[in-house]
Amino acid sequence: MKIEKQLKVTTALGLHARPAAYIARILQQRQSKVIFSYKKETVNARSIMGILVLSAHKNAVIDVLVDGDDADETMKALEEAFTNQFGER
């Protein structure tokens, strides 16, 4: 199953190292392929360095593609992470 959504970055410093590591930890427990796209960059969301390459600032809107058997649960976990500011609140 493929799911595509746009998620908004709400953390004050954007997608920096802590949120990138938080996302990578979430995806370690999942099997789906997850791709983030922002501006002209497209990266594997399992890669902390890849996420940092996006240079996504506060209020940036990230295109998220999740593809796999657990796509629904994976997207829900990512939505919750973005909403809860990656545990930084």
Order of alpha helices (4+ residues) and beta strands (2+ residues): beta-alpha-beta-beta-alpha-beta-alpha
